[in-house]
């Protein structure tokens, strides 16, 4: 039996990480805590407690580096959000 393999569609491989982040929404009036699980210069995988309230576009704040990224949701999973930096 052949094993199913997923095709890699990213143009840049992501680096595994475990960083704290914040999703900044609603014109900077609301924050959602998240965990950044992998990261590239082009995007990231975020773990969130709930997908409720995570908009299609938002600002991601990486607390360790104090950097900000404008993001667009590329896909959503159970408690995961794949984002593209814009």
QUICOR-V537162 format. One record per residue. N is the residue number from 1. SS is DSSP state (helix for helix, strand for strand, loop for the rest). NEAR is the number of other C-alpha atoms within 8 Angstrom. Layout:
N/SS/NEAR  N/SS/NEAR
This chain:
1/loop/2  2/loop/3  3/loop/4  4/loop/4  5/loop/4  6/loop/4  7/loop/4  8/loop/4  9/loop/4  10/loop/5  11/loop/4  12/loop/6  13/loop/6  14/loop/8  15/strand/7  16/strand/7  17/strand/8  18/strand/8  19/strand/10  20/strand/11  21/strand/12  22/strand/12  23/strand/13  24/strand/14  25/strand/13  26/loop/6  27/loop/6  28/loop/7  29/loop/7  30/strand/8  31/strand/9  32/strand/10  33/strand/10  34/strand/12  35/strand/11  36/strand/14  37/strand/12  38/strand/12  39/strand/13  40/loop/10  41/loop/5  42/loop/9  43/strand/11  44/strand/14  45/strand/12  46/strand/13  47/strand/11  48/strand/12  49/loop/7  50/loop/6  51/loop/11  52/loop/4  53/loop/5  54/loop/8  55/loop/7  56/loop/6  57/strand/8  58/strand/11  59/strand/11  60/strand/12  61/strand/12  62/strand/12  63/loop/10  64/loop/6  65/loop/5  66/loop/7  67/strand/7  68/strand/8  69/strand/9  70/strand/10  71/strand/13  72/strand/11  73/strand/12  74/strand/8  75/strand/7  76/strand/10  77/loop/6  78/loop/5  79/loop/10  80/strand/11  81/strand/14  82/strand/12  83/strand/13  84/strand/11  85/strand/11  86/loop/7
